[in-house]
Amino acid sequence: MYDYVSVAADDATGPTPVRDGTIKLHDEVGFAGMRKAGRLSAEILDALVPFVQPGVTTAAIDDLVRTMMLDGGGIPATLGYRGFTHSCCTSINHVVCHGIPDDKPVREGDIVNIDVTSIVDGWHGDTSRMYLVGDVPIKAKRLVEVTYECLMLGIEQAKPGNRMGDVAHAIQTHAEKHRYSVVRDFCGHGLGQMFHDAPEVVHAGRPGTGPELKPGMFFTIEPMINTGKYAVKMLSDGWTAVTRDRSLSAQFEHSIGITETGCEIFTASPKGLNAPPWQ
């Protein structure tokens, strides 16, 4: 049902990638490439921790992301991607994902997801993190905490022999235990030398279903969790997805690789700033 193919890169950039529906199994060259790309993205998100304060605009955040990425030897994957004109996505409060940076300032009490993808030597490091702007209400803080817990519980299930449904089930179970809902309209994805590749990584599902996880698989896990219902709608800009009931939404994302014994997180924070509160 699921086709797997081993891919070997002869050098840092490797062969021209092709999205053909197969699940790629990468070698150590791929792991090395993903570590570099993932670290740059994580370093950028670390640098944003003191920067995201009341009054800063999402356009200023985008400018900093682009500058740091270029200075670090990377290229913003989203810049020019399908017509997108920014170097990151900034999703505030009820925005689920793909929020577009603009000149509006973030405000006291906002929660903001910042999603960045660095391309370094042809490899993609895709990650996102939530930021608390000033004094945030307890309800919003708790959503952010549980969403991060959902991500890490999903990652715990990312190991050889398990299936993608095991990852999804862990996320869904934890979210619903706290009376939150899991967005169905968007999912994680394979990546590596392509921004988006097979397999799809859903965040709600039954254990024992979906593709088997095998060493060498690279993919993102990026649950979007809402305080209200899981339904979303797209705004007229064609990118921004919001909760249909205008409830709060939060998301965290890591890029990982399946190893012989578990998984490696390519986008872990070098400073240990994986989730707020930043302690």
N, C-alpha and C positions, 0 to 999 in steps of 0.2 A: 504493500500500500504506500509506503514511504520509501523513496529512493535516496540512498546515501552515496556520496562520491568522495574519495580521498583526493585532496588537492595539495600540491607541494609547490612552494614558491622557491624559485632558484636564486632570488636575491631579495633586497628590501622591498622592491615594488611588486615583484611577482608577475604572473601572467595577467592578461586582460580578463577581468572577471565577467561572468555571464550569469544572468538570472534565468535559470532554466527549470526551476521548480525542485531541483535536487537539494538535499541537505548536505552542505560541505563539511568534511572532516579535515581539519587543518593539522599541519605539523608544527614542530618547535619554532620554525621561522615565523609562522603565523602568530604563535603565542608571543614571541618577542616583539613583533610589530604591533600587536594589540596592547601590549604593556606600555609602549611608548605613547601611542595615541590616547589610551585611556588615562595615563598619568597627566598628560597635558590638559585634558578636559577637567580632570579632578582638581588640578592646581588652579585652574581658572575659577571654578566654583568656590574653592577655598578663598581666593582673593576677593570674592564678592561678599563674603560674610560681613566685614566691617563697612562695606560700600553701600549695601542695601539698607537705607535709612529713610525715614519720612522726608519727603521732598525731592528725592532723587527721581529722575525720569527713567522710564524703561528704555528710552533712546540712549541715555547716558550709560545704562547697563550694557546695552548692545554695543556701544562704541568701545567700552572697556574689554568686553569679550573679544571683539574683532582684533583690537590692538594686541592683547595678550596672546591670542592664538597665532597671529602672524609673527610676533616677536619670538614665540616659542617654536617656530619652524613648522607650524601647521597651517591648514586652510579651513575656513568655516564650511562645513558640508551643506549647511542650509542656505548659504549665500548664493542665490541664483537657482536653487533647487526648485524645479517646477514653477518658476516665476517668483519664488519667495525672495525678498530683497533685504533680508537681515541675517545677522550672524548667530542669533539665538532666538528662542521663543520665550515669551514672558507671559505667564498665565496667572491672573489675579482673582482671588476669591471664588466666584462661581464659574470662572473660565476653566474648563477641563484640560485643554491642551491647545497648542499651536497659536497662543496669543501673540499678536504682532506688536513689537516695540513701537512706542510713539512718544510724544512730548508731554503726556500727562504724568504728573508725579504720583508715586505710590504714597499712600496715606497711613497714618497711625492706625494700627489694628488690622491692616491688610495681611493676607498670606499670599506669597508669590512663589510660583514654580518657575525656575529658570532651567531651560533645556539647551544643552550645548553638545555639538558633535565636532570634534577635531579630526581632520584628515592629516595623518603624518606618514610620509613615505607610502601612501596609498592605502593605509589601514584606518578604520573608523573607530573612534572612541566616543560612544554615545552615552550620555548620562544626564540626569536632572536631579534637582534638589529643591526642597521647600525652604523658604526664608520667612521669618516672622518680622514684620515691620513695626518696631516700637512695642508698645503694650498691646498684646493681642488677647482677645477674649478667650476664656477657658475652653469654650466649645470648639473654637478654631484650633487652639493648641492641641486639644485631645485628638481631633481629626488628623492632624499632622503626625502626632505620635503613633497612632494606630496604623496609618498608611505606611510609615517606615517599618513598623513591625510586620506588616503584610509583606513588604518587599523581602525582608530578611527571612521570614518563614518560607516564602517561595524559594529563595536561594538555597535554604537548607535541603529542599527536596531536589535540587539540581545536581544529580549524581548519576553515574553510569547504572543502567538497568532500570531506573525509574522512567516514567513517561511524563510527557508534558502535562497531562491531566493531574498528576500528583502535585506539580507546582501550582496549577490553577486552583485545585481543591484546597490547598493550604491557605492560599490568599483569600479565597471566598469564605472559607469557614471562619477565619479570624475577623474579617470585616463584618460579616453578618452577626457574629457573636456580640459585636458592639453596636448592632442595629444600623450599620452603614450598608451601602450598596456598592457593587463593583460595576464599573462602566463596561459595557459589552461592545460598544461601537469601535473601540480602538484596542490594539493589542501590541505586544512586543514582537520582535522580529529577529531573524537571523541577520548577521552582519559580518564584516571582515573587510575584504577589498571591495565590497558593495555596501552602500548605505542601508538598503533594505533587501533582504533575501529570505529564502525559506530557512526555517519553518516559521509559521505564525505562532506567537506565544500568547495564548489567551489567559485571562486572569480569573475566570470562573469556569469550573468544569468538574468532571467526575474523575476520581483516582483510577489509575490503570488504563486510561484512554490516551489517544494521541501518539505522536512519534516517540519512539524509545530514545532516551538520551545516551549518546555514545561519546567516548573521548574524542576531542577535536572539534566538537560542535561549538560554535560561537553564536550567542544571541543575547538580546536584551530582555530583562524582566522589568516592567514599568507600570505597576498597577495604578489605576485612577480610581479613587474612592470618594464617594459622595455622602454627605450627611442625609440627603433626601433620597429620591428615587434615582435609578441609574440612567434614565432616558436623557439624551443630549440632543441638541440641535445646532446646526451650523449657521453662523452669521453670514450676512451678504458679502463679506470680503472673501469668502470661499476657503478660509483657513480656520478662523476662530471657532472652537467648539465650546458651548456653554451648557450647563445643566438646564434642562427644560423647566424645572420647577424653581430655578435660581438658588438652589441650595449650594452650600460650600463644597468645593472639590479640592482634593490634594493628590499629589503624585510624587513618587520617587522612582528613579531608574538607575540601574547598573548594567554595564556590559560584562558578560561573563564567558568563560570558556570551560567546557567539561573536561576534567582530567581523568586519570585512571582511578582516582580515589574519591573525587568529589567535584569541586569546581574552583576556579580562580576568578576573583573579582578584579577586572582590569581597571575599573574606575573608582576604586576605594580612595578616600581622602588621604593624602600624605600627612595631613596635620590632624587627622582624627575628627574632622568636622563633617561627619557624614550626615548628621541630622541635628536640628535645633532641639533643645537649647544648646548653645555652643559651649560645652564644658569638657 
